[in-house]
Each structure stands twice: as structure tokens, then as C-alpha cells.
Amino acid sequence: MASKPRTALVFSEGVRHAYGSPVEGRWVRQGLGMQWYKIDAWTRKVGELKEEVKKMLIRAKGLVEEMIMIDEIQRLAVAYHFEKEINDALEHI
């Protein structure tokens, strides 16, 4: 079975990336290079952590603790994962 040819992206020296600093040397990327089992493991871990945060938000003791948690979730820019739980908490105020 013949393997598929891999794509390669090569950027020359001195090319600036999104953060504005020059890229050192050459950057070559061939194919994905990431094993799918790692992606699956990370996806599972993200799901587990989201469930843990949801439980923490539901179990928060008192209004102040709920507000602190909601504030921290929003500051981390992950509030979109917990919209239902945040809305439920805010309705009880």
C-alpha cells in the first residue's frame, strides 16, 4: 500500500508570524505530525474538566462564591462552555 504524499509548508527566514517576532531559521511542517490518540485523549480530558467545572459551579456555596466563579470563568474566556450553568446561577439572584 503506497503512502500518501505529505504536504510541506516552508517559510523563509525573517518572516514575521502573527505575534510580530521573526521566525528563526526555517519552519517546515509535513502532514499533521500529531498522533490521533493524543488528540482523542486531550478531547476526553477537556470533557472531563468541563464537567468538573460545571459541578463546582452548581455546588458553589453562597452568592459570593458563585459570582467569583462566574467572574473567573469569564476572565478565562471559557464562559461559552458554561452558559446554561451561569444563566441558572444568575437567575437565582
PyMOL Python script that loads the backbone (N, CA, C, O; Angstrom):
from pymol import cmd

cmd.read_pdbstr("""\
ATOM      1  N   MET A   1       0.847  -1.171   0.000  1.00  0.00           N
ATOM      2  CA  MET A   1       0.000   0.000   0.000  1.00  0.00           C
ATOM      3  C   MET A   1       0.896   1.239   0.000  1.00  0.00           C
ATOM      4  O   MET A   1       1.707   1.426   0.906  1.00  0.00           O
ATOM      5  N   ALA A   2       0.746   2.061  -0.997  1.00  0.00           N
ATOM      6  CA  ALA A   2       1.570   3.263  -1.121  1.00  0.00           C
ATOM      7  C   ALA A   2       1.089   4.332  -0.158  1.00  0.00           C
ATOM      8  O   ALA A   2      -0.110   4.516   0.051  1.00  0.00           O
ATOM      9  N   SER A   3       2.048   5.026   0.419  1.00  0.00           N
ATOM     10  CA  SER A   3       1.664   6.093   1.338  1.00  0.00           C
ATOM     11  C   SER A   3       1.331   7.353   0.560  1.00  0.00           C
ATOM     12  O   SER A   3       1.843   7.582  -0.535  1.00  0.00           O
ATOM     13  N   LYS A   4       0.459   8.167   1.151  1.00  0.00           N
ATOM     14  CA  LYS A   4       0.057   9.415   0.512  1.00  0.00           C
ATOM     15  C   LYS A   4       1.195  10.417   0.626  1.00  0.00           C
ATOM     16  O   LYS A   4       1.892  10.441   1.641  1.00  0.00           O
ATOM     17  N   PRO A   5       1.396  11.244  -0.393  1.00  0.00           N
ATOM     18  CA  PRO A   5       2.427  12.272  -0.272  1.00  0.00           C
ATOM     19  C   PRO A   5       2.024  13.298   0.780  1.00  0.00           C
ATOM     20  O   PRO A   5       0.850  13.649   0.904  1.00  0.00           O
ATOM     21  N   ARG A   6       2.983  13.760   1.514  1.00  0.00           N
ATOM     22  CA  ARG A   6       2.721  14.747   2.561  1.00  0.00           C
ATOM     23  C   ARG A   6       2.924  16.149   2.006  1.00  0.00           C
ATOM     24  O   ARG A   6       3.776  16.388   1.151  1.00  0.00           O
ATOM     25  N   THR A   7       2.123  17.057   2.515  1.00  0.00           N
ATOM     26  CA  THR A   7       2.285  18.446   2.111  1.00  0.00           C
ATOM     27  C   THR A   7       3.340  19.091   2.992  1.00  0.00           C
ATOM     28  O   THR A   7       3.490  18.734   4.160  1.00  0.00           O
ATOM     29  N   ALA A   8       4.049  20.018   2.441  1.00  0.00           N
ATOM     30  CA  ALA A   8       5.078  20.713   3.208  1.00  0.00           C
ATOM     31  C   ALA A   8       4.905  22.210   3.033  1.00  0.00           C
ATOM     32  O   ALA A   8       4.761  22.701   1.914  1.00  0.00           O
ATOM     33  N   LEU A   9       4.919  22.922   4.128  1.00  0.00           N
ATOM     34  CA  LEU A   9       4.868  24.380   4.103  1.00  0.00           C
ATOM     35  C   LEU A   9       6.213  24.884   4.601  1.00  0.00           C
ATOM     36  O   LEU A   9       6.645  24.539   5.701  1.00  0.00           O
ATOM     37  N   VAL A  10       6.865  25.689   3.799  1.00  0.00           N
ATOM     38  CA  VAL A  10       8.175  26.197   4.179  1.00  0.00           C
ATOM     39  C   VAL A  10       8.133  27.710   4.143  1.00  0.00           C
ATOM     40  O   VAL A  10       7.745  28.300   3.135  1.00  0.00           O
ATOM     41  N   PHE A  11       8.525  28.338   5.225  1.00  0.00           N
ATOM     42  CA  PHE A  11       8.593  29.791   5.295  1.00  0.00           C
ATOM     43  C   PHE A  11      10.055  30.195   5.403  1.00  0.00           C
ATOM     44  O   PHE A  11      10.817  29.591   6.158  1.00  0.00           O
ATOM     45  N   SER A  12      10.442  31.202   4.660  1.00  0.00           N
ATOM     46  CA  SER A  12      11.827  31.669   4.641  1.00  0.00           C
ATOM     47  C   SER A  12      12.205  32.353   5.946  1.00  0.00           C
ATOM     48  O   SER A  12      11.350  32.694   6.763  1.00  0.00           O
ATOM     49  N   GLU A  13      13.500  32.542   6.119  1.00  0.00           N
ATOM     50  CA  GLU A  13      13.996  33.230   7.308  1.00  0.00           C
ATOM     51  C   GLU A  13      13.493  34.662   7.335  1.00  0.00           C
ATOM     52  O   GLU A  13      13.316  35.291   6.292  1.00  0.00           O
ATOM     53  N   GLY A  14      13.267  35.167   8.528  1.00  0.00           N
ATOM     54  CA  GLY A  14      12.872  36.549   8.690  1.00  0.00           C
ATOM     55  C   GLY A  14      11.395  36.822   8.496  1.00  0.00           C
ATOM     56  O   GLY A  14      10.965  37.967   8.636  1.00  0.00           O
ATOM     57  N   VAL A  15      10.604  35.811   8.177  1.00  0.00           N
ATOM     58  CA  VAL A  15       9.166  36.002   8.003  1.00  0.00           C
ATOM     59  C   VAL A  15       8.555  36.243   9.372  1.00  0.00           C
ATOM     60  O   VAL A  15       8.877  35.538  10.328  1.00  0.00           O
ATOM     61  N   ARG A  16       7.685  37.223   9.475  1.00  0.00           N
ATOM     62  CA  ARG A  16       7.057  37.530  10.758  1.00  0.00           C
ATOM     63  C   ARG A  16       5.761  36.734  10.898  1.00  0.00           C
ATOM     64  O   ARG A  16       4.977  36.629   9.955  1.00  0.00           O
ATOM     65  N   HIS A  17       5.555  36.182  12.079  1.00  0.00           N
ATOM     66  CA  HIS A  17       4.304  35.473  12.331  1.00  0.00           C
ATOM     67  C   HIS A  17       3.332  36.400  13.033  1.00  0.00           C
ATOM     68  O   HIS A  17       3.614  37.588  13.186  1.00  0.00           O
ATOM     69  N   ALA A  18       2.201  35.881  13.458  1.00  0.00           N
ATOM     70  CA  ALA A  18       1.108  36.690  13.998  1.00  0.00           C
ATOM     71  C   ALA A  18       1.522  37.546  15.190  1.00  0.00           C
ATOM     72  O   ALA A  18       0.935  38.604  15.416  1.00  0.00           O
ATOM     73  N   TYR A  19       2.514  37.113  15.952  1.00  0.00           N
ATOM     74  CA  TYR A  19       2.899  37.861  17.141  1.00  0.00           C
ATOM     75  C   TYR A  19       3.936  38.933  16.851  1.00  0.00           C
ATOM     76  O   TYR A  19       4.296  39.697  17.747  1.00  0.00           O
ATOM     77  N   GLY A  20       4.421  39.005  15.622  1.00  0.00           N
ATOM     78  CA  GLY A  20       5.297  40.090  15.235  1.00  0.00           C
ATOM     79  C   GLY A  20       6.782  39.813  15.367  1.00  0.00           C
ATOM     80  O   GLY A  20       7.581  40.621  14.893  1.00  0.00           O
ATOM     81  N   SER A  21       7.196  38.718  15.982  1.00  0.00           N
ATOM     82  CA  SER A  21       8.626  38.439  16.080  1.00  0.00           C
ATOM     83  C   SER A  21       9.047  37.556  14.909  1.00  0.00           C
ATOM     84  O   SER A  21       8.265  36.731  14.436  1.00  0.00           O
ATOM     85  N   PRO A  22      10.280  37.729  14.443  1.00  0.00           N
ATOM     86  CA  PRO A  22      10.703  36.952  13.281  1.00  0.00           C
ATOM     87  C   PRO A  22      10.838  35.476  13.617  1.00  0.00           C
ATOM     88  O   PRO A  22      11.156  35.103  14.746  1.00  0.00           O
ATOM     89  N   VAL A  23      10.592  34.656  12.623  1.00  0.00           N
ATOM     90  CA  VAL A  23      10.736  33.209  12.770  1.00  0.00           C
ATOM     91  C   VAL A  23      12.210  32.880  12.599  1.00  0.00           C
ATOM     92  O   VAL A  23      12.827  33.297  11.620  1.00  0.00           O
ATOM     93  N   GLU A  24      12.772  32.148  13.527  1.00  0.00           N
ATOM     94  CA  GLU A  24      14.175  31.765  13.439  1.00  0.00           C
ATOM     95  C   GLU A  24      14.330  30.593  12.475  1.00  0.00           C
ATOM     96  O   GLU A  24      13.575  29.624  12.552  1.00  0.00           O
ATOM     97  N   GLY A  25      15.288  30.673  11.581  1.00  0.00           N
ATOM     98  CA  GLY A  25      15.562  29.591  10.657  1.00  0.00           C
ATOM     99  C   GLY A  25      14.392  29.303   9.739  1.00  0.00           C
ATOM    100  O   GLY A  25      13.655  30.208   9.347  1.00  0.00           O
ATOM    101  N   ARG A  26      14.232  28.055   9.407  1.00  0.00           N
ATOM    102  CA  ARG A  26      13.129  27.643   8.536  1.00  0.00           C
ATOM    103  C   ARG A  26      12.137  26.830   9.343  1.00  0.00           C
ATOM    104  O   ARG A  26      12.499  26.086  10.255  1.00  0.00           O
ATOM    105  N   TRP A  27      10.879  26.994   8.979  1.00  0.00           N
ATOM    106  CA  TRP A  27       9.817  26.230   9.630  1.00  0.00           C
ATOM    107  C   TRP A  27       9.224  25.316   8.582  1.00  0.00           C
ATOM    108  O   TRP A  27       8.702  25.782   7.568  1.00  0.00           O
ATOM    109  N   VAL A  28       9.299  24.029   8.817  1.00  0.00           N
ATOM    110  CA  VAL A  28       8.768  23.051   7.875  1.00  0.00           C
ATOM    111  C   VAL A  28       7.752  22.198   8.612  1.00  0.00           C
ATOM    112  O   VAL A  28       8.029  21.690   9.698  1.00  0.00           O
ATOM    113  N   ARG A  29       6.582  22.042   8.024  1.00  0.00           N
ATOM    114  CA  ARG A  29       5.544  21.199   8.614  1.00  0.00           C
ATOM    115  C   ARG A  29       5.143  20.178   7.574  1.00  0.00           C
ATOM    116  O   ARG A  29       4.727  20.541   6.473  1.00  0.00           O
ATOM    117  N   GLN A  30       5.260  18.925   7.904  1.00  0.00           N
ATOM    118  CA  GLN A  30       4.866  17.877   6.981  1.00  0.00           C
ATOM    119  C   GLN A  30       3.697  17.119   7.578  1.00  0.00           C
ATOM    120  O   GLN A  30       3.803  16.552   8.665  1.00  0.00           O
ATOM    121  N   GLY A  31       2.575  17.109   6.860  1.00  0.00           N
ATOM    122  CA  GLY A  31       1.389  16.411   7.325  1.00  0.00           C
ATOM    123  C   GLY A  31       0.934  16.936   8.671  1.00  0.00           C
ATOM    124  O   GLY A  31       1.302  18.040   9.072  1.00  0.00           O
ATOM    125  N   LEU A  32       0.144  16.152   9.361  1.00  0.00           N
ATOM    126  CA  LEU A  32      -0.320  16.556  10.686  1.00  0.00           C
ATOM    127  C   LEU A  32       0.768  16.402  11.731  1.00  0.00           C
ATOM    128  O   LEU A  32       0.962  17.281  12.571  1.00  0.00           O
ATOM    129  N   GLY A  33       1.471  15.295  11.679  1.00  0.00           N
ATOM    130  CA  GLY A  33       2.521  15.075  12.644  1.00  0.00           C
ATOM    131  C   GLY A  33       2.020  14.788  14.055  1.00  0.00           C
ATOM    132  O   GLY A  33       2.827  14.480  14.932  1.00  0.00           O
ATOM    133  N   MET A  34       0.743  14.877  14.297  1.00  0.00           N
ATOM    134  CA  MET A  34       0.170  14.641  15.622  1.00  0.00           C
ATOM    135  C   MET A  34      -0.537  13.292  15.590  1.00  0.00           C
ATOM    136  O   MET A  34      -1.318  13.010  14.681  1.00  0.00           O
ATOM    137  N   GLN A  35      -0.258  12.471  16.581  1.00  0.00           N
ATOM    138  CA  GLN A  35      -0.929  11.187  16.643  1.00  0.00           C
ATOM    139  C   GLN A  35      -2.368  11.396  17.084  1.00  0.00           C
ATOM    140  O   GLN A  35      -2.642  12.152  18.016  1.00  0.00           O
ATOM    141  N   TRP A  36      -3.283  10.718  16.405  1.00  0.00           N
ATOM    142  CA  TRP A  36      -4.711  10.881  16.697  1.00  0.00           C
ATOM    143  C   TRP A  36      -5.065  10.456  18.107  1.00  0.00           C
ATOM    144  O   TRP A  36      -5.976  11.022  18.711  1.00  0.00           O
ATOM    145  N   TYR A  37      -4.360   9.466  18.645  1.00  0.00           N
ATOM    146  CA  TYR A  37      -4.687   9.028  20.005  1.00  0.00           C
ATOM    147  C   TYR A  37      -4.434  10.141  21.017  1.00  0.00           C
ATOM    148  O   TYR A  37      -5.120  10.212  22.037  1.00  0.00           O
ATOM    149  N   LYS A  38      -3.452  11.017  20.749  1.00  0.00           N
ATOM    150  CA  LYS A  38      -3.208  12.144  21.652  1.00  0.00           C
ATOM    151  C   LYS A  38      -4.349  13.151  21.575  1.00  0.00           C
ATOM    152  O   LYS A  38      -4.782  13.688  22.595  1.00  0.00           O
ATOM    153  N   ILE A  39      -4.832  13.402  20.366  1.00  0.00           N
ATOM    154  CA  ILE A  39      -5.948  14.330  20.195  1.00  0.00           C
ATOM    155  C   ILE A  39      -7.177  13.788  20.907  1.00  0.00           C
ATOM    156  O   ILE A  39      -7.880  14.533  21.589  1.00  0.00           O
ATOM    157  N   ASP A  40      -7.443  12.487  20.753  1.00  0.00           N
ATOM    158  CA  ASP A  40      -8.584  11.869  21.429  1.00  0.00           C
ATOM    159  C   ASP A  40      -8.445  11.961  22.950  1.00  0.00           C
ATOM    160  O   ASP A  40      -9.421  12.239  23.646  1.00  0.00           O
ATOM    161  N   ALA A  41      -7.255  11.733  23.458  1.00  0.00           N
ATOM    162  CA  ALA A  41      -7.028  11.809  24.904  1.00  0.00           C
ATOM    163  C   ALA A  41      -7.246  13.230  25.404  1.00  0.00           C
ATOM    164  O   ALA A  41      -7.845  13.429  26.461  1.00  0.00           O
ATOM    165  N   TRP A  42      -6.766  14.216  24.659  1.00  0.00           N
ATOM    166  CA  TRP A  42      -6.958  15.611  25.061  1.00  0.00           C
ATOM    167  C   TRP A  42      -8.428  15.989  25.014  1.00  0.00           C
ATOM    168  O   TRP A  42      -8.914  16.707  25.888  1.00  0.00           O
ATOM    169  N   THR A  43      -9.140  15.512  24.000  1.00  0.00           N
ATOM    170  CA  THR A  43     -10.571  15.803  23.884  1.00  0.00           C
ATOM    171  C   THR A  43     -11.320  15.227  25.079  1.00  0.00           C
ATOM    172  O   THR A  43     -12.193  15.886  25.644  1.00  0.00           O
ATOM    173  N   ARG A  44     -10.982  13.998  25.466  1.00  0.00           N
ATOM    174  CA  ARG A  44     -11.607  13.381  26.643  1.00  0.00           C
ATOM    175  C   ARG A  44     -11.288  14.177  27.905  1.00  0.00           C
ATOM    176  O   ARG A  44     -12.169  14.402  28.736  1.00  0.00           O
ATOM    177  N   LYS A  45     -10.048  14.599  28.054  1.00  0.00           N
ATOM    178  CA  LYS A  45      -9.639  15.346  29.244  1.00  0.00           C
ATOM    179  C   LYS A  45     -10.371  16.682  29.319  1.00  0.00           C
ATOM    180  O   LYS A  45     -10.797  17.092  30.398  1.00  0.00           O
ATOM    181  N   VAL A  46     -10.520  17.365  28.185  1.00  0.00           N
ATOM    182  CA  VAL A  46     -11.262  18.628  28.155  1.00  0.00           C
ATOM    183  C   VAL A  46     -12.696  18.392  28.601  1.00  0.00           C
ATOM    184  O   VAL A  46     -13.232  19.172  29.389  1.00  0.00           O
ATOM    185  N   GLY A  47     -13.327  17.325  28.110  1.00  0.00           N
ATOM    186  CA  GLY A  47     -14.693  16.996  28.510  1.00  0.00           C
ATOM    187  C   GLY A  47     -14.801  16.744  30.004  1.00  0.00           C
ATOM    188  O   GLY A  47     -15.745  17.198  30.650  1.00  0.00           O
ATOM    189  N   GLU A  48     -13.826  16.015  30.554  1.00  0.00           N
ATOM    190  CA  GLU A  48     -13.829  15.738  31.993  1.00  0.00           C
ATOM    191  C   GLU A  48     -13.688  17.025  32.806  1.00  0.00           C
ATOM    192  O   GLU A  48     -14.381  17.216  33.805  1.00  0.00           O
ATOM    193  N   LEU A  49     -12.790  17.900  32.371  1.00  0.00           N
ATOM    194  CA  LEU A  49     -12.579  19.156  33.097  1.00  0.00           C
ATOM    195  C   LEU A  49     -13.796  20.064  33.011  1.00  0.00           C
ATOM    196  O   LEU A  49     -14.133  20.741  33.982  1.00  0.00           O
ATOM    197  N   LYS A  50     -14.459  20.086  31.859  1.00  0.00           N
ATOM    198  CA  LYS A  50     -15.676  20.892  31.731  1.00  0.00           C
ATOM    199  C   LYS A  50     -16.745  20.397  32.687  1.00  0.00           C
ATOM    200  O   LYS A  50     -17.418  21.200  33.333  1.00  0.00           O
ATOM    201  N   GLU A  51     -16.910  19.087  32.787  1.00  0.00           N
ATOM    202  CA  GLU A  51     -17.897  18.525  33.709  1.00  0.00           C
ATOM    203  C   GLU A  51     -17.543  18.864  35.154  1.00  0.00           C
ATOM    204  O   GLU A  51     -18.426  19.155  35.961  1.00  0.00           O
ATOM    205  N   GLU A  52     -16.255  18.827  35.481  1.00  0.00           N
ATOM    206  CA  GLU A  52     -15.829  19.155  36.841  1.00  0.00           C
ATOM    207  C   GLU A  52     -16.142  20.616  37.180  1.00  0.00           C
ATOM    208  O   GLU A  52     -16.601  20.911  38.283  1.00  0.00           O
ATOM    209  N   VAL A  53     -15.895  21.529  36.234  1.00  0.00           N
ATOM    210  CA  VAL A  53     -16.191  22.946  36.467  1.00  0.00           C
ATOM    211  C   VAL A  53     -17.695  23.155  36.612  1.00  0.00           C
ATOM    212  O   VAL A  53     -18.128  23.940  37.455  1.00  0.00           O
ATOM    213  N   LYS A  54     -18.501  22.458  35.796  1.00  0.00           N
ATOM    214  CA  LYS A  54     -19.961  22.571  35.914  1.00  0.00           C
ATOM    215  C   LYS A  54     -20.414  22.153  37.308  1.00  0.00           C
ATOM    216  O   LYS A  54     -21.242  22.824  37.924  1.00  0.00           O
ATOM    217  N   LYS A  55     -19.871  21.046  37.802  1.00  0.00           N
ATOM    218  CA  LYS A  55     -20.233  20.575  39.140  1.00  0.00           C
ATOM    219  C   LYS A  55     -19.810  21.576  40.208  1.00  0.00           C
ATOM    220  O   LYS A  55     -20.546  21.817  41.165  1.00  0.00           O
ATOM    221  N   MET A  56     -18.622  22.158  40.044  1.00  0.00           N
ATOM    222  CA  MET A  56     -18.146  23.149  41.012  1.00  0.00           C
ATOM    223  C   MET A  56     -19.060  24.364  41.034  1.00  0.00           C
ATOM    224  O   MET A  56     -19.353  24.904  42.100  1.00  0.00           O
ATOM    225  N   LEU A  57     -19.509  24.793  39.869  1.00  0.00           N
ATOM    226  CA  LEU A  57     -20.388  25.957  39.788  1.00  0.00           C
ATOM    227  C   LEU A  57     -21.740  25.661  40.429  1.00  0.00           C
ATOM    228  O   LEU A  57     -22.304  26.515  41.114  1.00  0.00           O
ATOM    229  N   ILE A  58     -22.258  24.462  40.211  1.00  0.00           N
ATOM    230  CA  ILE A  58     -23.544  24.072  40.798  1.00  0.00           C
ATOM    231  C   ILE A  58     -23.421  23.947  42.316  1.00  0.00           C
ATOM    232  O   ILE A  58     -24.341  24.316  43.046  1.00  0.00           O
ATOM    233  N   ARG A  59     -22.279  23.424  42.795  1.00  0.00           N
ATOM    234  CA  ARG A  59     -22.083  23.204  44.229  1.00  0.00           C
ATOM    235  C   ARG A  59     -21.564  24.429  44.975  1.00  0.00           C
ATOM    236  O   ARG A  59     -21.329  24.361  46.181  1.00  0.00           O
ATOM    237  N   ALA A  60     -21.383  25.542  44.278  1.00  0.00           N
ATOM    238  CA  ALA A  60     -20.849  26.748  44.930  1.00  0.00           C
ATOM    239  C   ALA A  60     -21.720  27.122  46.120  1.00  0.00           C
ATOM    240  O   ALA A  60     -22.948  27.093  46.043  1.00  0.00           O
ATOM    241  N   LYS A  61     -21.068  27.472  47.216  1.00  0.00           N
ATOM    242  CA  LYS A  61     -21.782  27.814  48.453  1.00  0.00           C
ATOM    243  C   LYS A  61     -21.889  29.321  48.569  1.00  0.00           C
ATOM    244  O   LYS A  61     -20.897  30.015  48.792  1.00  0.00           O
ATOM    245  N   GLY A  62     -23.077  29.804  48.418  1.00  0.00           N
ATOM    246  CA  GLY A  62     -23.315  31.227  48.610  1.00  0.00           C
ATOM    247  C   GLY A  62     -23.155  32.049  47.346  1.00  0.00           C
ATOM    248  O   GLY A  62     -22.495  31.651  46.386  1.00  0.00           O
ATOM    249  N   LEU A  63     -23.773  33.186  47.385  1.00  0.00           N
ATOM    250  CA  LEU A  63     -23.797  34.106  46.254  1.00  0.00           C
ATOM    251  C   LEU A  63     -22.406  34.606  45.884  1.00  0.00           C
ATOM    252  O   LEU A  63     -22.065  34.698  44.704  1.00  0.00           O
ATOM    253  N   VAL A  64     -21.608  34.925  46.893  1.00  0.00           N
ATOM    254  CA  VAL A  64     -20.275  35.471  46.633  1.00  0.00           C
ATOM    255  C   VAL A  64     -19.407  34.446  45.907  1.00  0.00           C
ATOM    256  O   VAL A  64     -18.722  34.783  44.941  1.00  0.00           O
ATOM    257  N   GLU A  65     -19.433  33.202  46.365  1.00  0.00           N
ATOM    258  CA  GLU A  65     -18.636  32.154  45.724  1.00  0.00           C
ATOM    259  C   GLU A  65     -19.084  31.933  44.278  1.00  0.00           C
ATOM    260  O   GLU A  65     -18.251  31.757  43.388  1.00  0.00           O
ATOM    261  N   GLU A  66     -20.399  31.944  44.046  1.00  0.00           N
ATOM    262  CA  GLU A  66     -20.907  31.799  42.677  1.00  0.00           C
ATOM    263  C   GLU A  66     -20.424  32.931  41.784  1.00  0.00           C
ATOM    264  O   GLU A  66     -19.980  32.696  40.660  1.00  0.00           O
ATOM    265  N   MET A  67     -20.509  34.159  42.284  1.00  0.00           N
ATOM    266  CA  MET A  67     -20.093  35.317  41.486  1.00  0.00           C
ATOM    267  C   MET A  67     -18.597  35.283  41.191  1.00  0.00           C
ATOM    268  O   MET A  67     -18.171  35.635  40.091  1.00  0.00           O
ATOM    269  N   ILE A  68     -17.804  34.862  42.166  1.00  0.00           N
ATOM    270  CA  ILE A  68     -16.358  34.751  41.956  1.00  0.00           C
ATOM    271  C   ILE A  68     -16.063  33.707  40.887  1.00  0.00           C
ATOM    272  O   ILE A  68     -15.237  33.934  40.003  1.00  0.00           O
ATOM    273  N   MET A  69     -16.737  32.564  40.968  1.00  0.00           N
ATOM    274  CA  MET A  69     -16.520  31.515  39.966  1.00  0.00           C
ATOM    275  C   MET A  69     -16.927  31.981  38.575  1.00  0.00           C
ATOM    276  O   MET A  69     -16.200  31.754  37.608  1.00  0.00           O
ATOM    277  N   ILE A  70     -18.083  32.633  38.466  1.00  0.00           N
ATOM    278  CA  ILE A  70     -18.546  33.131  37.168  1.00  0.00           C
ATOM    279  C   ILE A  70     -17.544  34.144  36.618  1.00  0.00           C
ATOM    280  O   ILE A  70     -17.216  34.117  35.432  1.00  0.00           O
ATOM    281  N   ASP A  71     -17.063  35.029  37.477  1.00  0.00           N
ATOM    282  CA  ASP A  71     -16.077  36.023  37.056  1.00  0.00           C
ATOM    283  C   ASP A  71     -14.804  35.352  36.546  1.00  0.00           C
ATOM    284  O   ASP A  71     -14.272  35.737  35.504  1.00  0.00           O
ATOM    285  N   GLU A  72     -14.318  34.356  37.272  1.00  0.00           N
ATOM    286  CA  GLU A  72     -13.100  33.656  36.863  1.00  0.00           C
ATOM    287  C   GLU A  72     -13.297  32.903  35.555  1.00  0.00           C
ATOM    288  O   GLU A  72     -12.408  32.897  34.704  1.00  0.00           O
ATOM    289  N   ILE A  73     -14.447  32.273  35.388  1.00  0.00           N
ATOM    290  CA  ILE A  73     -14.745  31.558  34.143  1.00  0.00           C
ATOM    291  C   ILE A  73     -14.768  32.530  32.972  1.00  0.00           C
ATOM    292  O   ILE A  73     -14.248  32.221  31.900  1.00  0.00           O
ATOM    293  N   GLN A  74     -15.365  33.702  33.168  1.00  0.00           N
ATOM    294  CA  GLN A  74     -15.413  34.702  32.101  1.00  0.00           C
ATOM    295  C   GLN A  74     -14.029  35.265  31.807  1.00  0.00           C
ATOM    296  O   GLN A  74     -13.693  35.492  30.645  1.00  0.00           O
ATOM    297  N   ARG A  75     -13.231  35.492  32.825  1.00  0.00           N
ATOM    298  CA  ARG A  75     -11.872  36.007  32.618  1.00  0.00           C
ATOM    299  C   ARG A  75     -10.999  35.018  31.859  1.00  0.00           C
ATOM    300  O   ARG A  75     -10.098  35.416  31.121  1.00  0.00           O
ATOM    301  N   LEU A  76     -11.266  33.733  32.040  1.00  0.00           N
ATOM    302  CA  LEU A  76     -10.528  32.701  31.310  1.00  0.00           C
ATOM    303  C   LEU A  76     -11.033  32.529  29.877  1.00  0.00           C
ATOM    304  O   LEU A  76     -10.474  31.749  29.106  1.00  0.00           O
ATOM    305  N   ALA A  77     -12.092  33.259  29.526  1.00  0.00           N
ATOM    306  CA  ALA A  77     -12.681  33.232  28.178  1.00  0.00           C
ATOM    307  C   ALA A  77     -13.203  31.844  27.805  1.00  0.00           C
ATOM    308  O   ALA A  77     -13.105  31.424  26.652  1.00  0.00           O
ATOM    309  N   VAL A  78     -13.759  31.137  28.792  1.00  0.00           N
ATOM    310  CA  VAL A  78     -14.353  29.828  28.526  1.00  0.00           C
ATOM    311  C   VAL A  78     -15.818  29.789  28.939  1.00  0.00           C
ATOM    312  O   VAL A  78     -16.402  28.712  29.057  1.00  0.00           O
ATOM    313  N   ALA A  79     -16.413  30.956  29.159  1.00  0.00           N
ATOM    314  CA  ALA A  79     -17.796  31.030  29.637  1.00  0.00           C
ATOM    315  C   ALA A  79     -18.779  30.408  28.656  1.00  0.00           C
ATOM    316  O   ALA A  79     -19.839  29.934  29.065  1.00  0.00           O
ATOM    317  N   TYR A  80     -18.447  30.401  27.373  1.00  0.00           N
ATOM    318  CA  TYR A  80     -19.363  29.825  26.389  1.00  0.00           C
ATOM    319  C   TYR A  80     -19.595  28.337  26.627  1.00  0.00           C
ATOM    320  O   TYR A  80     -20.605  27.795  26.180  1.00  0.00           O
ATOM    321  N   HIS A  81     -18.683  27.672  27.318  1.00  0.00           N
ATOM    322  CA  HIS A  81     -18.871  26.257  27.655  1.00  0.00           C
ATOM    323  C   HIS A  81     -19.887  26.068  28.777  1.00  0.00           C
ATOM    324  O   HIS A  81     -20.434  24.978  28.944  1.00  0.00           O
ATOM    325  N   PHE A  82     -20.142  27.132  29.552  1.00  0.00           N
ATOM    326  CA  PHE A  82     -20.942  27.019  30.765  1.00  0.00           C
ATOM    327  C   PHE A  82     -22.113  27.989  30.779  1.00  0.00           C
ATOM    328  O   PHE A  82     -22.554  28.412  31.848  1.00  0.00           O
ATOM    329  N   GLU A  83     -22.619  28.345  29.607  1.00  0.00           N
ATOM    330  CA  GLU A  83     -23.695  29.338  29.518  1.00  0.00           C
ATOM    331  C   GLU A  83     -24.918  28.944  30.335  1.00  0.00           C
ATOM    332  O   GLU A  83     -25.469  29.774  31.058  1.00  0.00           O
ATOM    333  N   LYS A  84     -25.349  27.691  30.232  1.00  0.00           N
ATOM    334  CA  LYS A  84     -26.547  27.250  30.953  1.00  0.00           C
ATOM    335  C   LYS A  84     -26.342  27.371  32.461  1.00  0.00           C
ATOM    336  O   LYS A  84     -27.204  27.899  33.163  1.00  0.00           O
ATOM    337  N   GLU A  85     -25.219  26.891  32.958  1.00  0.00           N
ATOM    338  CA  GLU A  85     -24.954  26.927  34.392  1.00  0.00           C
ATOM    339  C   GLU A  85     -24.838  28.371  34.903  1.00  0.00           C
ATOM    340  O   GLU A  85     -25.321  28.693  35.988  1.00  0.00           O
ATOM    341  N   ILE A  86     -24.193  29.231  34.110  1.00  0.00           N
ATOM    342  CA  ILE A  86     -24.057  30.635  34.502  1.00  0.00           C
ATOM    343  C   ILE A  86     -25.421  31.304  34.524  1.00  0.00           C
ATOM    344  O   ILE A  86     -25.744  32.024  35.469  1.00  0.00           O
ATOM    345  N   ASN A  87     -26.229  31.072  33.485  1.00  0.00           N
ATOM    346  CA  ASN A  87     -27.576  31.661  33.446  1.00  0.00           C
ATOM    347  C   ASN A  87     -28.436  31.168  34.604  1.00  0.00           C
ATOM    348  O   ASN A  87     -29.174  31.949  35.203  1.00  0.00           O
ATOM    349  N   ASP A  88     -28.346  29.879  34.924  1.00  0.00           N
ATOM    350  CA  ASP A  88     -29.102  29.337  36.064  1.00  0.00           C
ATOM    351  C   ASP A  88     -28.677  30.012  37.366  1.00  0.00           C
ATOM    352  O   ASP A  88     -29.518  30.354  38.198  1.00  0.00           O
ATOM    353  N   ALA A  89     -27.374  30.201  37.538  1.00  0.00           N
ATOM    354  CA  ALA A  89     -26.878  30.846  38.758  1.00  0.00           C
ATOM    355  C   ALA A  89     -27.345  32.296  38.836  1.00  0.00           C
ATOM    356  O   ALA A  89     -27.717  32.770  39.910  1.00  0.00           O
ATOM    357  N   LEU A  90     -27.330  33.000  37.712  1.00  0.00           N
ATOM    358  CA  LEU A  90     -27.731  34.409  37.711  1.00  0.00           C
ATOM    359  C   LEU A  90     -29.233  34.577  37.914  1.00  0.00           C
ATOM    360  O   LEU A  90     -29.670  35.605  38.431  1.00  0.00           O
ATOM    361  N   GLU A  91     -30.029  33.590  37.517  1.00  0.00           N
ATOM    362  CA  GLU A  91     -31.478  33.663  37.724  1.00  0.00           C
ATOM    363  C   GLU A  91     -31.844  33.586  39.201  1.00  0.00           C
ATOM    364  O   GLU A  91     -32.892  34.089  39.608  1.00  0.00           O
ATOM    365  N   HIS A  92     -30.998  32.967  39.997  1.00  0.00           N
ATOM    366  CA  HIS A  92     -31.281  32.802  41.424  1.00  0.00           C
ATOM    367  C   HIS A  92     -30.915  34.016  42.257  1.00  0.00           C
ATOM    368  O   HIS A  92     -31.095  34.007  43.474  1.00  0.00           O
ATOM    369  N   ILE A  93     -30.411  35.043  41.629  1.00  0.00           N
ATOM    370  CA  ILE A  93     -30.017  36.257  42.372  1.00  0.00           C
ATOM    371  C   ILE A  93     -31.235  37.092  42.674  1.00  0.00           C
ATOM    372  O   ILE A  93     -31.120  38.151  43.291  1.00  0.00           O
TER     373      ILE A  93
END
""", "prot")
cmd.dss("prot")
cmd.show_as("cartoon", "prot")
cmd.util.cbc("prot")
cmd.orient("prot")
